[in-house]
Amino acid sequence: MSDTTVQVQPLTLVLVPAAALAAPLLADRARRWLAVPTVVFEIVLGVLIGPDGLGWAKTGPLVAAMSQFGLAMLMFLAGYELDFARLRGGPLRRAGAAWLIALVVALGVGALVNRSALTGAFAGLALTTTALGTVLPILRDSGELGTRFGSLVMATGSVGEFGPIIAIAVLLSGNTPGRSAVILAVFAGITALAVAYARRPRPAWATHLIQQTLRTSGQFAIRAVVFVLAVMVAAAVWLELDMLLGAFTAGIVSRLLLSDVPEAQEAVIDAKLEAIGFGVLVPVFFVYSGMTFDLKALLDDPGTLLLVPVFLLLLVSVRGLPAALLGPPDLTVRDRAALGLFAATALPLIVVITTIEVQEQQLAGSTAAALVGAGMLSVLILPLLAQHLRGGSELSAAGSARRPRAESW
């Protein structure tokens, strides 16, 4: 029992939720001068209490596992929020074209960063990501999620998450292209079966059980969603794909599974899932990301430190610029710029990609630290600039009232 207590690090168990609790308090106080997203404070507080900061909190297997659960829940909620009826057509086509342009440019940039073409592809891939899971709570808190602009950001972010995840499965799995194609086809088949089942009319007993257990210890709907998440993540891991792909698709399947739930019950279910995600698990991921940030690698080498703003500019130009330029033609200049800034906001997949590359000795640790540092700066700075350009929730409410059909975008 004592050995387990040592491994768990009791002080860390207190400091991580304390940082998560302090983050919204600080965000609320800062809102008097500047609307700073809560995730910004979660990451900064993680750096502060972590090994390279004050050294109060220690990384360990328990907190690391909780962080992985948080990342999975973050991606699940991103998939759960998708409304394909609104995103299909113009938004997804434009987002897909913008990502493909970013991919081609990023692979060229990666080749300049590293001499090896393969390593260059890995480094360039990090520049094509969008942190949809990070942007999602920001859009939600600012009232943008239900607006036309919010749908455009969701489409751009979805492609910016889904495209790199597929690329990770192909490039970073170590499999041959043929085997990767077979694995992806198998996962696509599993997903198609899950979607087909989710779209079937729900039996009367399930409807009754959801209603009867909605406010009891049974919680059938929540347990069903957790089961779907576990199955899809397990399927992805079993097929040697990244778990993020499984979590993201689990969110999509769960939304379809609950699509015909009465509105009042759906609101309760959504609130419970958000409480589990944004109230418990997701903050741990962001605090832990700050704790594990290699601050020494940046501060000890001035050259590495200079790479951080360079990579940040590359994120904006490689990922953000195509998204902005390929936005709907009727977007204002400010909204177009805001869309590009949200598209260039990246962190979780940068951490995943650089971690794999460093473990495979395909990327220098200092370069990986600079990329992660740029990703952190993108989360800290770019959403703030985007929200400033958008002008806050008043524009969001106005945009929501006159939202056009998705197909016309």
Order of alpha helices (4+ residues) and beta strands (2+ residues): alpha-alpha-alpha-alpha-alpha-alpha-alpha-alpha-alpha-alpha-alpha-alpha-alpha-alpha-alpha-alpha-alpha-alpha-alpha-alpha-alpha-alpha
